[in-house]
């Protein structure tokens, strides 16, 4: 029993939580403007590349590398396509095409 219930102040407590800000994502490699960008829920690799100004002329456009760190574990790299959903803190690297 908590203090609110003991004093008969609140009979059924309820709590609401809202995320104020997510960790940013990073887009690196063969894009027009690499850098840090704000994360939004539902953000895909394609949208992240668009935030970075799009692919440049040397970019591999069908796959990218996403580096993701899980809580308490080292970061891991994954090959991903354009529709992969990103998570806060992800690093997207667009690879260079060799002609």
N, C-alpha and C positions, 0 to 999 in steps of 0.2 A: 504494500500500500504506500502511495507517495504522500507527500506533505499536502498537496492540494486536496486529495480525497479525504485525508484525516481531518482537515479543517472544514470540510464540506464546502469548499470553494468551487470546485469543478467536479462534476460527477463522471463525465466521460471525456477525458482529455483528447484532443486531436492536434496533430502537428502537420504543417505544410512546409515543404522544402522546395526551394527554387534555385537553380544554378545561376549564379551571377555572371560567371565568365568561364569558358572552357580554355584549356591549354591550346595554344595556336598550333597550326600545322606548318610544315616547311615544304616548299617545292624547289627542287634543285635540278641542275643539269640543263638539258637542251630545251629551255623555255625562254621566252622573251625577257621576263623580269623575275629571276629567281628570288626567293626570300621567304619571309614569315607572313602568314595570313591567318585571319581569325577563323576558328572552327565553328561550323553551324551543323546541328544535327541533320543527317541525311546527305551530307557532303560526299560526292563521289570523286574519284580520281579525275574524271573529265572536267568537273566543275572546278576542282583545285587547279588544274592546268589552265583553265580559262581565267581564273583569278590572277595567274602569273603571266597573262598576256598571250597564252596559247603556245603551241609547239613552234620551235624555230625550224628552219629549213633542213637542219641536220638531225632532227629528232626521229627516233623510233616511235611510231605513233600507236602501235597495237598493244604493246606491253610496257610496263614500268616496274620499278622496284620500290616496294613500300617497306620501310623499316619501322617496326613497332616494338615497343618495350612493354612487357607485362609487369605488373606489380611484383617487385622483388626478384625479377629475372633479367638476364641480359637481353638486349635488343636483338631481334631476329629479322632477317630480310626475307621478303616474299615477292615472287613475280606476280603481278596483278594486271588485270585488264582495265579498260576505261570505266566500267560500271561498278568497280569495287567500292564499297562504302568505307570511308575513312573514320578513324577514331581520333580524339584529341591527342596531340603530341606526335602524330605520325609524320614521317619524313618521306616524301615522294621524290624519287630520282628518275628523271626522264633520260633514257640512255641515248648515246650518239650512234647514228646510223653510219655504217662504213659502206661507201658506194661500191 
